[in-house]
Amino acid sequence: MERVSVPVPGRPYEVVVGAGVLDRIGELLPDLPGAEVAFVVTDPAVADRVPALASGLEPRRLRAVPLPVPAGEEAKTLDVYRAVVQQLAAREAHRDDLVVALGGGAVGDLAGFAASTYMRGMPLAQVPTTLTGQVDAAIGGKTAVNLPEGKNLVGTFHQPRLVLADVETLATLPERHLRSGLAEVAKVALTLDPELLERLERDPVPVVARDPEALTWVVARCAAAKARVVAGDEREAGPRMVLNYGHTLGHAIERLEAYAGRTHGEAVAVGMEFAARLAVAHGLAAADLVGRTRRLLASLGLDPDGALPSVGAIEQALRLDKKFRGVVRFVLLAGVGRPVVVDDVPMTRVREVLLEMGAPP
């Protein structure tokens, strides 16, 4: 078991990573004075994990009440959010009770948003069961739901009291969802952790094969990298934006595909190749960044090739990115482990790179 501290000012918490830690949630939760019920927001894919979670909460005398929601991005709507908070009200939840997000990153975003707003804030525990959730989405306090106009446009910052990443839950994760999470691992390796990158380049097989020891090390490594960034910029005022590497184009693709095409990780993989090509074209990085990025993604089972939306549609979608301030701001690499936020990339260069990647005009 690995424990990573997230030292956000005012309310630090731990990310606990390991095999079988789900059963120990009651032991690992911090004190929650007045809590009587744990409202477990979960999706059908992990409904079978609720009994183990409920059993783990028994020593704390917390009664588990499941609140089922749709799987994936279908959960991240204002309608589903409304249903969750109305369920909390109907079941007479009070502000000392606990909300538990049991599922993937979408469940974590939704449950966190509900916990942050119902009665002006309830304690939250994140129990991610996907690799994307464990290495990224569950850590850092970002919560949100989507609008038709864009991804994550309605949300809050609400730090959890605990993140519990049980790597045993990854054993039955569909292969495509595992690869989606590996895109986030690749993002951390390229931007923040050259040692992780070197290990993945040397031997990615144990991680791809879901070896529990390898996964525990990788998840803890990614959690520690993100914790360092979040602790210094909890509300994304500046430095935290580096965590969006590959996401500017990735989010645009997801929106243009109505969240029904590529998975989040698949879209981010495209975004990372685009970012590498853009960094080279902008004179920021050496040309070998593109090849190194493509080799890493391929070794993790990710293919950034494939049909893209039109350049015009992508350009319009980029303007709805949360980082847009009159210009599109991109997170690019000056080299491995050297992310920078760039706001002087001319749109002509962006279009050239998109065309080079096969996007129609």
C-alpha positions as CSV (number, residue, x, y, z in Angstrom):
1,M,0.0,0.0,0.0
2,E,1.3,3.5,-1.0
3,R,0.1,6.7,0.7
4,V,0.5,10.0,-1.0
5,S,-0.2,13.3,0.7
6,V,-2.0,16.1,-1.1
7,P,-1.1,19.2,1.0
8,V,-3.7,21.7,-0.2
9,P,-3.8,24.6,2.1
10,G,-6.4,24.2,4.9
11,R,-7.5,20.7,4.2
12,P,-4.7,18.2,3.3
13,Y,-5.8,14.6,2.5
14,E,-4.3,11.3,1.4
15,V,-4.4,9.2,-1.7
16,V,-4.1,5.6,-0.7
17,V,-3.1,3.2,-3.4
18,G,-2.9,-0.6,-3.3
19,A,-4.6,-4.0,-3.9
20,G,-7.6,-4.7,-1.7
21,V,-7.7,-1.3,0.0
22,L,-11.4,-0.9,-0.8
23,D,-12.3,-3.1,2.2
24,R,-10.3,-0.8,4.5
25,I,-12.2,2.4,3.7
26,G,-13.6,2.7,7.3
27,E,-10.1,2.4,8.7
28,L,-8.6,4.9,6.3
29,L,-11.3,7.7,6.3
30,P,-10.4,10.6,8.6
31,D,-12.8,11.6,11.4
32,L,-16.2,12.7,10.1
33,P,-18.1,14.1,13.2
34,G,-21.8,13.7,12.8
35,A,-21.8,11.5,9.7
36,E,-24.4,8.8,9.8
37,V,-24.9,7.8,6.1
38,A,-22.6,7.3,3.2
39,F,-24.4,8.2,-0.1
40,V,-22.6,6.1,-2.7
41,V,-22.9,7.6,-6.2
42,T,-22.1,4.7,-8.5
43,D,-22.7,3.4,-12.0
44,P,-23.9,0.0,-13.2
45,A,-20.3,-1.1,-14.1
46,V,-19.2,-1.2,-10.5
47,A,-22.5,-1.9,-8.7
48,D,-21.1,-5.2,-7.5
49,R,-18.4,-3.3,-5.5
50,V,-21.0,-1.6,-3.3
51,P,-21.3,-4.5,-0.8
52,A,-17.6,-4.5,-0.1
53,L,-17.6,-0.8,0.3
54,A,-20.6,-1.0,2.7
55,S,-18.9,-3.7,4.7
56,G,-15.8,-1.6,5.0
57,L,-17.9,1.3,6.3
58,E,-19.6,-0.7,9.0
59,P,-16.8,-0.2,11.7
60,R,-17.5,3.5,11.4
61,R,-21.2,3.0,11.8
62,L,-21.8,4.6,8.4
63,R,-24.8,3.1,6.6
64,A,-24.2,2.9,2.8
65,V,-27.1,4.1,0.5
66,P,-26.5,3.6,-3.2
67,L,-27.4,6.3,-5.6
68,P,-27.1,4.8,-9.1
69,V,-26.3,7.0,-12.1
70,P,-25.7,6.3,-15.8
71,A,-22.2,5.1,-16.9
72,G,-19.6,7.4,-18.5
73,E,-20.3,10.9,-19.8
74,E,-24.0,10.4,-19.7
75,A,-23.8,10.9,-16.0
76,K,-22.3,14.4,-16.4
77,T,-25.4,16.3,-17.2
78,L,-27.5,18.9,-15.3
79,D,-30.4,16.5,-15.4
80,V,-28.5,13.7,-13.7
81,Y,-27.0,16.2,-11.2
82,R,-30.5,17.4,-10.4
83,A,-31.7,13.8,-9.8
84,V,-28.8,13.1,-7.4
85,V,-29.3,16.2,-5.2
86,Q,-33.1,15.5,-5.2
87,Q,-32.3,12.0,-4.0
88,L,-30.2,13.5,-1.2
89,A,-33.0,15.8,-0.2
90,A,-35.6,13.0,-0.4
91,R,-33.4,10.8,1.9
92,E,-32.9,13.7,4.3
93,A,-29.2,13.9,3.9
94,H,-27.5,16.4,6.1
95,R,-24.3,18.3,5.6
96,D,-22.3,16.1,7.9
97,D,-23.1,12.9,5.9
98,L,-20.6,11.5,3.4
99,V,-20.8,11.3,-0.3
100,V,-18.8,8.5,-1.9
101,A,-17.9,8.6,-5.6
102,L,-17.5,4.9,-6.6
103,G,-16.7,4.6,-10.3
104,G,-14.9,6.2,-13.1
105,G,-13.9,9.8,-13.6
106,A,-17.3,10.9,-14.8
107,V,-18.9,9.5,-11.6
108,G,-16.3,11.3,-9.5
109,D,-16.9,14.6,-11.3
110,L,-20.7,14.3,-10.9
111,A,-20.6,13.2,-7.2
112,G,-18.1,15.8,-6.3
113,F,-20.2,18.5,-7.9
114,A,-23.3,17.3,-5.9
115,A,-21.3,17.1,-2.7
116,S,-19.9,20.6,-3.2
117,T,-23.3,22.2,-3.7
118,Y,-25.9,20.3,-1.6
119,M,-26.4,22.2,1.6
120,R,-23.4,24.3,0.5
121,G,-21.0,21.4,0.9
122,M,-20.8,17.8,2.2
123,P,-17.7,15.7,2.9
124,L,-16.6,13.7,-0.2
125,A,-14.6,10.5,-0.6
126,Q,-13.3,9.6,-4.1
127,V,-13.1,5.8,-4.8
128,P,-12.1,5.7,-8.4
129,T,-12.4,2.3,-10.1
130,T,-10.8,3.3,-13.5
131,L,-7.2,4.0,-14.3
132,T,-8.2,7.5,-15.5
133,G,-9.8,8.2,-12.2
134,Q,-7.0,6.8,-10.1
135,V,-4.2,8.7,-11.8
136,D,-6.0,11.9,-12.5
137,A,-9.7,12.7,-12.2
138,A,-10.2,11.8,-8.5
139,I,-7.2,13.9,-7.3
140,G,-7.2,17.7,-7.0
141,G,-10.8,18.7,-6.2
142,K,-12.1,19.5,-9.7
143,T,-15.8,18.7,-10.1
144,A,-18.0,19.4,-13.1
145,V,-20.8,18.5,-15.5
146,N,-21.0,19.1,-19.2
147,L,-23.1,21.3,-21.3
148,P,-24.0,20.7,-25.0
149,E,-21.7,23.7,-25.7
150,G,-18.7,22.2,-24.0
151,K,-17.1,19.8,-21.5
152,N,-16.8,20.6,-17.8
153,L,-18.3,24.1,-18.1
154,V,-20.4,23.9,-14.9
155,G,-18.4,22.9,-11.8
156,T,-16.6,23.8,-8.6
157,F,-13.4,23.1,-6.7
158,H,-14.2,20.7,-3.8
159,Q,-11.4,18.7,-2.3
160,P,-12.2,15.1,-1.1
161,R,-11.4,13.9,2.4
162,L,-9.8,10.7,1.0
163,V,-8.9,9.2,-2.4
164,L,-8.9,5.4,-2.3
165,A,-7.4,3.8,-5.4
166,D,-7.8,0.0,-5.2
167,V,-5.9,-1.4,-8.2
168,E,-7.8,-4.7,-7.9
169,T,-10.7,-2.9,-9.4
170,L,-8.7,-2.5,-12.6
171,A,-8.5,-6.2,-13.2
172,T,-12.0,-6.3,-14.9
173,L,-11.7,-2.9,-16.5
174,P,-12.5,-3.2,-20.3
175,E,-9.3,-3.0,-22.3
176,R,-10.4,0.2,-24.1
177,H,-10.9,2.0,-20.7
178,L,-7.6,0.8,-19.5
179,R,-5.9,2.3,-22.5
180,S,-7.8,5.5,-21.9
181,G,-6.3,5.7,-18.5
182,L,-2.8,5.0,-19.9
183,A,-3.1,8.2,-21.9
184,E,-3.3,10.1,-18.6
185,V,-0.3,8.1,-17.4
186,A,1.6,9.1,-20.6
187,K,0.6,12.8,-20.0
188,V,2.1,12.7,-16.5
189,A,5.3,11.0,-17.7
190,L,5.8,13.4,-20.5
191,T,5.1,16.6,-18.5
192,L,6.1,16.0,-14.9
193,D,8.0,12.7,-14.3
194,P,10.9,11.8,-16.6
195,E,11.7,8.8,-14.4
196,L,8.2,7.4,-15.0
197,L,8.6,8.0,-18.7
198,E,11.9,6.1,-18.8
199,R,10.4,3.2,-16.9
200,L,7.5,3.0,-19.3
201,E,9.8,3.3,-22.3
202,R,12.1,0.6,-20.9
203,D,9.3,-2.0,-20.1
204,P,5.6,-1.1,-20.4
205,V,4.5,-4.7,-20.3
206,P,3.8,-5.1,-16.5
207,V,1.6,-2.0,-16.6
208,V,-0.3,-3.0,-19.8
209,A,-0.7,-6.5,-18.3
210,R,-2.2,-5.0,-15.1
211,D,0.4,-6.4,-12.7
212,P,-0.9,-5.1,-9.3
213,E,2.6,-4.2,-8.1
214,A,3.4,-2.2,-11.3
215,L,0.0,-0.5,-11.2
216,T,0.4,0.5,-7.6
217,W,3.7,2.1,-8.4
218,V,2.4,3.9,-11.5
219,V,-0.8,5.2,-9.8
220,A,1.1,6.4,-6.7
221,R,3.7,8.0,-8.9
222,C,1.1,9.9,-10.9
223,A,-0.8,10.8,-7.8
224,A,2.4,12.3,-6.3
225,A,3.1,14.3,-9.4
226,K,-0.4,15.7,-9.5
227,A,-0.4,16.4,-5.7
228,R,2.7,18.6,-6.1
229,V,1.1,20.7,-8.8
230,V,-2.3,20.9,-7.0
231,A,-0.8,22.0,-3.7
232,G,0.8,25.0,-5.4
233,D,-2.2,26.0,-7.4
234,E,-5.4,24.6,-6.0
235,R,-7.8,26.6,-8.2
236,E,-5.9,26.6,-11.5
237,A,-4.8,30.2,-11.4
238,G,-1.6,29.4,-13.4
239,P,0.8,26.5,-12.8
240,R,-1.9,23.9,-12.6
241,M,-2.8,24.4,-16.2
242,V,0.2,22.2,-17.2
243,L,-2.1,19.2,-16.1
244,N,-4.1,20.0,-19.3
245,Y,-1.4,18.8,-21.6
246,G,-3.1,17.2,-24.6
247,H,-6.5,18.2,-23.3
248,T,-7.2,21.4,-25.3
249,L,-7.6,19.6,-28.6
250,G,-8.8,16.4,-26.7
251,H,-11.7,18.2,-25.2
252,A,-12.6,19.8,-28.5
253,I,-12.6,16.4,-30.2
254,E,-14.8,14.9,-27.5
255,R,-17.3,17.7,-27.9
256,L,-17.4,17.6,-31.6
257,E,-18.0,13.8,-31.4
258,A,-20.8,14.5,-28.9
259,Y,-19.0,12.5,-26.3
260,A,-19.9,9.3,-28.2
261,G,-16.8,8.8,-30.4
262,R,-13.3,8.5,-28.9
263,T,-12.9,8.0,-25.2
264,H,-11.4,10.8,-23.1
265,G,-8.0,9.1,-23.2
266,E,-8.1,8.4,-26.9
267,A,-8.9,12.1,-27.6
268,V,-6.1,13.2,-25.2
269,A,-3.7,10.9,-27.0
270,V,-4.5,12.8,-30.3
271,G,-4.1,16.0,-28.3
272,M,-0.7,15.0,-27.1
273,E,0.6,14.2,-30.6
274,F,-0.9,17.5,-31.8
275,A,0.8,19.3,-28.9
276,A,4.2,17.7,-29.7
277,R,3.9,18.7,-33.4
278,L,2.8,22.2,-32.5
279,A,5.7,22.6,-30.1
280,V,8.1,21.6,-32.8
281,A,6.4,23.9,-35.4
282,H,6.5,26.8,-32.9
283,G,10.3,26.3,-32.4
284,L,9.9,25.3,-28.8
285,A,10.9,21.6,-28.9
286,A,13.3,19.4,-30.8
287,A,11.8,17.4,-33.7
288,D,12.3,14.0,-31.8
289,L,9.5,14.9,-29.4
290,V,7.0,13.8,-32.0
291,G,8.5,10.4,-32.5
292,R,9.1,9.8,-28.8
293,T,5.5,10.7,-28.1
294,R,4.2,8.4,-30.8
295,R,6.4,5.5,-29.6
296,L,5.2,5.9,-26.1
297,L,1.5,6.0,-27.0
298,A,1.9,2.9,-29.3
299,S,3.6,0.9,-26.5
300,L,0.6,1.6,-24.3
301,G,-1.9,0.5,-27.0
302,L,-2.9,4.0,-28.0
303,D,-3.3,5.1,-31.6
304,P,-3.5,8.8,-32.2
305,D,-4.3,8.4,-35.9
306,G,-7.8,8.4,-37.3
307,A,-10.3,10.7,-38.8
308,L,-10.4,14.2,-37.3
309,P,-13.2,16.8,-37.4
310,S,-12.7,19.7,-39.9
311,V,-10.1,22.4,-39.1
312,G,-12.9,25.0,-39.0
313,A,-15.0,23.0,-36.5
314,I,-12.0,22.4,-34.3
315,E,-11.0,26.1,-34.3
316,Q,-14.5,27.0,-33.2
317,A,-14.5,24.4,-30.4
318,L,-11.1,25.6,-29.1
319,R,-12.7,29.0,-28.4
320,L,-14.9,27.3,-25.8
321,D,-11.9,25.9,-23.9
322,K,-11.8,27.2,-20.3
323,K,-8.3,28.5,-20.9
324,F,-9.4,30.7,-23.8
325,R,-8.7,34.4,-23.1
326,G,-9.0,36.1,-26.4
327,V,-6.4,33.7,-27.7
328,V,-6.1,29.9,-27.5
329,R,-3.6,29.0,-24.7
330,F,-1.8,25.7,-25.2
331,V,0.2,23.6,-22.8
332,L,3.3,22.6,-24.8
333,L,6.6,21.0,-24.0
334,A,10.0,22.7,-24.4
335,G,11.3,19.2,-23.7
336,V,10.3,16.1,-21.6
337,G,9.4,17.3,-18.1
338,R,9.4,21.0,-19.2
339,P,5.8,22.0,-19.8
340,V,5.0,25.7,-20.5
341,V,1.7,27.6,-21.2
342,V,1.9,29.4,-24.5
343,D,-0.5,32.1,-25.7
344,D,1.3,33.3,-28.8
345,V,0.7,30.5,-31.3
346,P,-0.8,32.0,-34.4
347,M,-4.0,30.2,-35.6
348,T,-2.4,29.8,-39.0
349,R,0.2,27.5,-37.4
350,V,-2.5,25.6,-35.5
351,R,-4.3,25.0,-38.8
352,E,-1.1,23.9,-40.5
353,V,-0.5,21.2,-37.9
354,L,-4.1,20.0,-38.0
355,L,-3.9,19.7,-41.8
356,E,-0.6,17.9,-41.4
357,M,-2.4,15.4,-39.1
358,G,-5.1,14.8,-41.8
359,A,-7.9,17.1,-40.6
360,P,-10.1,18.2,-43.5
361,P,-10.1,22.0,-44.1
